[in-house]
Amino acid sequence: MKRTALPERGRIAGLDYGKTRIGIALSDPGRVLATPWSVYQRRGPSQDAAYFQKLVQQEEIVLFVLGLPVHCDGTESEVSLEVREFGKWLESVTRVPVVYMDERFSTQTAETWLRTANLSRKERQKRVDKLAAQIILSSYLAILKRGDAPPSWTPSPLDDSSSSEE
């Protein structure tokens, strides 16, 4: 899918990718605030596709911001390739652009916040993924607010942008 400027209307969804669960956060329509929204339990490609297609339609999603795991020095991790493959799949099934955002320490930060809230371990586990997604999305929204160029509008060296052009 060809990358273009963001439409004036529509929400942005932040995703914290996992093999079994995906944390989801949504922006408000004005793209100022990021709110933890849900944790999706993955069920298989066809059910996952139906879930994300419905999410796009119901919540008017115009962009997915997918947390990209990188090492402390900024280089991509082995899991980064898996996340990028998921991003390509998500873009193909929803027809909504996907960008990547450095997710360093998002889960650790979310876990720290939840521990300070004195929640049980079970309650923390239920919330950590969507809170990590909120942290990822909040970082992206802050970049947009500053007017800086979004960090991954241009494909990374691992992206095969020729295969995603229409």
C-alpha positions as CSV (number, residue, x, y, z in Angstrom):
1,M,0.0,0.0,0.0
2,K,1.4,3.4,-0.9
3,R,2.2,5.6,2.0
4,T,0.5,9.0,2.0
5,A,-0.1,11.8,4.4
6,L,-2.5,11.1,7.3
7,P,-6.1,11.9,6.6
8,E,-7.5,14.8,8.6
9,R,-10.0,12.6,10.3
10,G,-9.8,9.2,11.9
11,R,-8.2,7.5,14.8
12,I,-4.7,6.0,15.2
13,A,-4.3,2.6,16.9
14,G,-1.2,1.7,18.8
15,L,-0.3,-2.0,18.9
16,D,2.0,-3.9,21.3
17,Y,2.6,-7.1,19.3
18,G,2.8,-10.6,20.9
19,K,2.5,-14.1,19.5
20,T,-0.5,-14.8,21.7
21,R,-1.8,-11.4,22.7
22,I,-1.8,-7.9,21.1
23,G,-2.3,-4.9,23.3
24,I,-4.3,-2.1,21.6
25,A,-4.6,1.6,22.4
26,L,-6.6,4.1,20.5
27,S,-6.2,7.9,20.0
28,D,-9.0,10.3,20.4
29,P,-10.4,11.7,17.2
30,G,-8.2,14.8,17.7
31,R,-5.1,12.6,18.0
32,V,-4.1,14.2,21.2
33,L,-4.6,11.4,23.8
34,A,-3.9,7.7,23.7
35,T,-6.1,5.4,25.8
36,P,-5.6,1.8,26.6
37,W,-8.4,0.0,24.7
38,S,-8.1,-3.8,24.8
39,V,-6.0,-6.9,24.7
40,Y,-6.7,-9.2,21.7
41,Q,-6.2,-12.9,22.2
42,R,-4.9,-14.2,18.9
43,R,-6.9,-17.0,17.3
44,G,-5.5,-17.7,13.9
45,P,-5.0,-15.7,10.6
46,S,-8.7,-15.7,9.5
47,Q,-10.1,-14.7,12.9
48,D,-7.4,-12.2,13.5
49,A,-8.1,-10.6,10.1
50,A,-11.8,-10.4,10.8
51,Y,-11.1,-8.8,14.2
52,F,-8.8,-6.1,12.8
53,Q,-11.1,-5.4,9.9
54,K,-13.9,-4.9,12.3
55,L,-11.8,-2.7,14.5
56,V,-10.8,-0.5,11.5
57,Q,-14.5,-0.1,10.5
58,Q,-16.0,0.5,14.0
59,E,-13.3,2.8,15.3
60,E,-12.5,4.6,12.0
61,I,-8.8,3.6,12.2
62,V,-6.6,5.4,9.6
63,L,-3.2,4.3,10.8
64,F,-1.6,1.5,12.9
65,V,1.5,2.3,15.0
66,L,3.1,-1.0,15.7
67,G,5.7,-1.2,18.5
68,L,9.1,-2.4,17.1
69,P,11.4,-4.2,19.5
70,V,14.9,-2.9,19.2
71,H,18.1,-3.3,21.3
72,C,19.3,-0.6,23.6
73,D,21.8,0.6,20.9
74,G,18.9,1.0,18.4
75,T,19.5,-2.0,16.3
76,E,16.6,-4.3,15.5
77,S,16.2,-7.5,17.4
78,E,15.3,-10.9,16.0
79,V,11.7,-10.4,16.9
80,S,11.7,-7.2,14.8
81,L,11.5,-9.2,11.6
82,E,8.4,-11.1,13.0
83,V,6.8,-7.8,14.0
84,R,7.5,-6.4,10.5
85,E,5.9,-9.5,8.9
86,F,2.9,-9.0,11.1
87,G,2.7,-5.4,10.0
88,K,2.8,-6.3,6.4
89,W,0.0,-8.8,7.0
90,L,-2.0,-6.3,8.9
91,E,-1.7,-3.7,6.2
92,S,-2.7,-6.2,3.5
93,V,-5.9,-7.4,5.4
94,T,-7.1,-4.0,6.6
95,R,-5.8,-1.8,3.8
96,V,-4.7,0.6,6.5
97,P,-1.1,1.9,6.6
98,V,1.2,0.5,9.3
99,V,4.2,2.5,10.7
100,Y,6.7,1.3,13.3
101,M,7.6,3.0,16.5
102,D,10.6,2.2,18.8
103,E,9.0,0.3,21.7
104,R,12.1,0.1,24.0
105,F,11.1,-0.2,27.6
106,S,7.3,0.2,26.9
107,T,6.4,-3.1,28.6
108,Q,8.8,-2.5,31.5
109,T,7.4,1.0,32.0
110,A,3.8,-0.4,31.9
111,E,4.7,-3.1,34.4
112,T,6.3,-0.5,36.8
113,W,3.2,1.7,36.6
114,L,0.9,-1.3,37.3
115,R,3.0,-2.5,40.3
116,T,2.8,1.0,41.8
117,A,-1.0,0.7,41.5
118,N,-0.9,-2.3,43.9
119,L,-2.7,-4.6,41.5
120,S,-2.6,-8.3,41.8
121,R,-0.3,-10.2,39.5
122,K,-3.3,-11.5,37.6
123,E,-4.7,-7.9,37.2
124,R,-1.4,-6.6,36.0
125,Q,-1.1,-9.3,33.4
126,K,-4.6,-8.5,32.0
127,R,-3.6,-4.8,31.6
128,V,0.1,-4.7,30.7
129,D,-0.2,-5.2,26.9
130,K,-2.8,-2.5,26.4
131,L,-0.8,-0.1,28.6
132,A,2.3,-0.8,26.7
133,A,0.3,0.0,23.5
134,Q,-0.7,3.3,25.1
135,I,2.9,4.2,25.8
136,I,3.9,3.4,22.1
137,L,1.0,5.4,20.7
138,S,1.6,8.3,23.1
139,S,5.2,8.5,21.9
140,Y,4.0,8.6,18.3
141,L,1.3,11.3,19.0
142,A,3.9,13.4,20.8
143,I,6.1,13.3,17.6
144,L,3.1,14.4,15.5
145,K,2.3,17.2,17.9
146,R,5.8,18.6,17.8
147,G,5.5,18.6,14.0
148,D,8.5,16.3,13.5
149,A,8.5,13.8,10.7
150,P,7.0,10.6,11.8
151,P,9.9,8.2,12.4
152,S,8.8,5.4,10.0
153,W,6.9,6.9,7.2
154,T,9.8,5.9,5.0
155,P,10.3,2.1,4.7
156,S,13.2,0.7,6.7
157,P,15.9,-1.4,5.0
158,L,14.0,-4.5,6.0
159,D,10.8,-3.3,4.3
160,D,10.2,-4.4,0.7
161,S,8.3,-1.3,-0.3
162,S,8.0,-2.4,-3.9
163,S,5.8,-5.4,-2.9
164,S,3.4,-3.1,-1.0
165,E,2.9,-0.5,-3.7
166,E,-0.4,-0.5,-5.5
